[in-house]
């Protein structure tokens, strides 16, 4: 296990100002370089394969057709925190993963609040191999996590919690 550091989402937003976004598609993803991070509550061993078809981190009632991962650590932190937010017994985990097939920009964040894919978030329909576990990472402050959970609940109550999966 190693400690990994990447820029924050806020820094990625600042760095993207004025830059053109090159779309990442299943046909054109080889220009994106690792490491890639995946946040979850599931315990994996190095070498394990992760496949789609599991409940989504933020909504355990939805089964995902894709696996989601990011080149920034912070989106994986969100994934891990949301996966355990309503459980006192689960542990938030972040893994370094290697996608074993093509991937694309995550349409749930790309060109939404900010142009392009500032969170460097992607998804794949193929398995990913666990290559390492991130042993040290900063959780969001409790009030920030509560704000995210409240926003998700509000969207759900308004019927606006759309996920393009």
N, C-alpha and C positions, 0 to 999 in steps of 0.2 A: 504494500500500500504506500502511496505517495500523496503528498499534498499538492493540489493543483490550484493554480491561480489564473484567472482570465479577467478581462475587463468586465465591468458591471454593465448592466443594460443601459443605465444612464450615460456611461462613457461611450458605449456603442452608438447610442442615439446622437450624441455630440459629434462623434467621429464620422457619422454618415451624412451629416449636413452637406448638401451640395453634391453628393456622390450619386452616380447612377447605379441602380440595382440591376444586377445580372441575374435573371431568374434561374433558379435551380429546379430542374425538371428530372423526371425519371430517365430521360434521354440525355441529359446534360448535367451531371452532378460531380463528375470527376475532378473539377477544379476546386472543390471544397475539401479542405484538409482537416484532419483530426488533430487533437483528441476530440471525441464526442462524449457527451454526458447524458445519462438517463437517471431521473429521480423516481423512486418507487418505495413501497414498503416491503417488497418481496426480498427475501434473502437469497442471494445467488453466490455461487462459487466461481472463481476465475476459470474461464473456459466454458461455462454454461452458455447455452443458447436461449435467448429470449424470443418468443414469437408473439404475433398479434393474437387477438381473441380473448383478451383479459379485460376486466372492468377498468374504466378510465379512472385516473387518480382523483379527479375533482367530482366524479359522479359514479359511484359504485354500481348504479343501476344501468349504466350504459356499457356495452361491450364494444371495445375498440377494434376496428378493422386494420388499424395501422399501429406501428410503434413510433413513439415520438422521442426525439433526442435533440440536443443542441450543441453547438460549438462553444457556447458560453456556459459557464458553470451556473449562473444565477437562474436561468429557466429550469434547470434540473433541480435546483434547490426548491423552486416553487412546486415542481412536480412531486418531490419527496414530501414537502410539508403538507400539500393538499391531500396526499395519499393517507397521511396519518392524522389529519386534523380532527377527525371525529372519533379517535380511538386513543385510549390511554395505554394500550398494551402493544401497539405496533411501533416499530422503529423506522425512522426516516433514513433511507439509504440512497447514496449516489454512486453510480458505477460509470467507469469509462467503458464505452462500448465501441464495437466495430460493426458497422452495417455490412451484411453479407450480400447485399443486392442494391439496386439503384434506389435513390431517394429523391424527394422533392421538398421545396419550401412548404412549411406548415401553413396551409391556407387560412387557418384560424387567427394567425397573427400577421401574415404578410400583407402589406399594403392596407392595413386597418388604421390604427391610431397614428402610425408614422409610415412614411413611404418606405418601400422595400421590406427587407426582413432583418430589422435591426437586432432582434433577439437571436438571430442566427439559429432559428428553430426549424427542424426538418421532420419528415415522417417517411416511413418505408412500410411496405407490405411483406418484406422479407425478414428473416431472423437477424438478430444481432448477437454477436459474441461478446461476453463479458471479458474484458482484458485487465481490469483493475477495479479496486474500490477506492473512492475518495475518502480518506480517513479524517480529514479536517476541512470543515466548511462552516461559513457563518450563516446561521439561520436569520430570517427576517425578524425584526422586533415583533413582540406579540400584538401590538396595536396595528402593525402593517398587515400581518397575517389575518387578524380579525377583520380588517377593512376589506381584504380580498374575499374572505368567506362571506361577508355581508353583501358584497357586490354580486357574487355568484348566486346567493340566495335571492337577492332582489331580481336579478335577471330571470331566474327560474320561476319566481312568482309571477312575473310579467310575461312569461312565455317567450322570453328572448334569449334563453340560454342555448343558442344554436351552436352546434359543433359540426364542422364539415369533416366528416370521417368517411 
